[in-house]
Amino acid sequence: MATEASFPPFSQTNADGSFSGFELDLGNEVCARAGWSCTWVKQDFDGAIAALLANQFDVIFSSMSIKPERAEVADFSIPYYVTATAFFGAEGTDPAVLEDLSGKTMGTYGGSIQESYATENFPGATVRGYDNIDLIGADLDAGRLDLMFVEQLAGLTWVAGNPGHIQIGAEIPPADFGDKGAGAMFRKDQPELRDAANAALREIYADGTFDEIVAKWFPPGTSIRADGLWTE
């Protein structure tokens, strides 16, 4: 099971080198219900699909948005979460900056749905892709970026640990991206793994375990359920 392990609260690397986060708990629950013996490995997001196809691991369980071009080379589970996206920047940043992003430089995850969206919708801006949110934040602090553009919940977690930064403007809902949610990713020669994961995820949603895991990692009232996107 591959995790990026630097995207709190979804996944993070602890001081002792172990991993934790919402996706680790959810992934472990999927493994238990599917009857798998799972080992987690750390993998940078941008190279994850190539590493999966090279048989370096069996599953990507790491906020991988379900996109048609990705589905051409690998299989996805049903989506297990979906969330909004937002801009973040220094305190005092005027939200009016979002009305015209020409000449602005923004940082996001390389290879993410946010990177694609920003490139397509903000043609006058410079969009830079990064391996993790801490690298984006470092360049934001150093003045090399004007804005951070990431999943809202990850951005809010980063802001909470980095005083002097805030969300800029309103969140952008998943529907504006055509976002189909994040799913576990498998090689196309492993349909039995995909089907087992789907069955486990349906059970986890049905018996309330999903909501319990969400409540452990996110503020009260947070909803990232993706079952409304299920089509099978």
N, C-alpha and C positions, 0 to 999 in steps of 0.2 A: 504494500500500500504506500503510495507516494504522497507526501505532503510538502508544501512549500515551507511550512514551519516558521514563517516570519510575517504573518498576517493576522495579528491578534484583533479580536478575540476568536477568530476562526481557527487559527493554528499559530503556535509559537514554540520557540526553543527555550527551555528552562536552563537555569545556571548549571545544572548537572548534566546537560546534554540531552535530557529526555524531552519529549514533545507533549504539549497539552493544548486544549482549546475545544471549541464547539465541534469542529469537524473530527477531531480525534475521538471524542466521546461518541459522536454519532457513528463514525466509522467502526469503532470497537463494538458497538451494539449491532451493527450490520454483520460484522464478522461472527459474533456469537450466535446470532439467529440463523445465519447461513451455514453454520457448522465449519467455518474456516479457522485455521490457525494463522493469525496475521502478524506480520512484522512491518513496522513503519520505517520508511527511508526518507531522507531529506532530499528534495529535488527542486532546483530553481524552476519557477513557473514557465519561463520562456522556452526552456528546453525539455519540458515535461513530455510533450507528445512524441517527440523524436526518441526519447529514452524509453517510453512505453513500447513503441514500435520496434525498438532494438532489444526487446525482451529483458530490460534491466529491472523491471518489476511488473506486476500483473494488473494493478489498478491505480489510476490517479484519483485521489479523493481530496481535492484541493481547490475548491472554488472555481472549477472549470465551467465557464458558461457554455451552454448548449448552443452551438452555432452550426449552420448547414455545412460550411466548409470543413469544420472539424469532424462532423458526422460522416463525411465522405471517406475519411481514412481510419476512423475508429468508431466504436459503439458507445452510446451513452445509456446510463440508467435513466429511469424517470427522474425529474428534477427533485432535489431534496431541500433546497431553499431558494428564495428569491428576495432581493432587497433593492432599495433605491441607491442612487449615486449622487454625490454632491461635490461641490468645490470647497476647498479649505485654504486659509491663508492667514496672514498676520492680523492680530487685533487692530481695529481701526480701518481695515480695508473697506472701501465703499462698495456696497453690493452693486452699484451702478456699473462697476467695471465689467460685469457679466453681459451688459447690453452690447458691448463691442469689444471683442477679444483680439482684434487685430493688433499685431505687434507684441502681444503677451506671450509668455512662455509658461507652459503648464507641464507638470510631471504626473505620470500615471504608470501603471504596471505594463511592462512590455508584453505584447501579445494579448492583452486583455480586451474585453468588449468595450471598455472605456476608451482605450487607445484608438480603436477603430471608429468609435462614435465621434471622438474629438477631432480626429483627422478629417472625417467626412463633413462635420457640421461647423467647424471653426476654421475655415480655410486660411484666414489671416493670422492665425496663431501658430506658434511653434510647439509641437507636441513631442515630449521626450519620454521614452519608455525606460523603466527601471526594474531591477530584479526584486526589490522589496520596498516597503513603505518607509523604512528608516533612511534609505538612500534618497528617496524623494524628499523627506523632511530635512535632511542635511543640506540639500541644494536649495530648498526653500529658505532655510535659515541663513544660508550664505549669500542669498540674493541672486542666485543663478536661476531661480524660478519665481514667477509671480503667483502661481496657484498650484495646488494639489488637486487632482481630479480622480477620486477613488470611490469604492463602495462606501455608502454613508456610515454604516456601523463600524467599519474598520477605521474610517477617518475620525469619527467621534472618539473611538478608543485612543487613537494616536494623539488627538487634541487634549484628552484628559491627562495624558502623561507628559505633555509638552506645553506648559503655560505660555500665554502670549499668542496663541493661535485659536481661531474660531472657524465654524462653518460659515461660508459666504453664500448668501442667498438661499433659496428654497431647494429642497432635494428634487432630483429628476426621477420620476417614477419608472419602474421597469418597463412599463408598456411603451414609453417613449423610445426605448432602445430596441423594441421588439424582443426584449429579453425573455428567454424561455427558461430561465433559472439555471442553477448550477447542478451538474450531475456527475456521478462517478463515471470514469472513462475506462473502456476495455478494448483490447485488440479484437478485431472482427472474427478471429478464430476461437473466441471464448464466449459464445452465446450463453453457455450454461452458467458462467459467472455473472453475467449481466442479469439473467433471469432470476438467479438466487438473490442478488442484491435488490432487485425490484420487489420480490416477495417480502424480503426483510424490511424494506423501507415502508411498504404498505402496512405491515404489522406494527411497526414503530409509530407510525402516524395514528393508526386505529386505536391503540391501547393507551394513548396519552404520553408515551415515553418521549416522543419528539418534543412536545411542549415542556416537559420536565427538563430536558437538556437545554432548550432555549432559555428557560428561566434561570438556569445555573450561570449562563455566560452573558446574558444581555439584560438591559434595564427592564423593569416591570412594564408590561404593556407592549413589548416588542413583538411584532408578528412577522415572521419570515417564512410562513408556511407556503409550500409550493403545490399542494395537492389540487388547487384550482387550475393548475396548468396540465394536469395529467389527462391524457387523451386515450388511455387504454385501460 
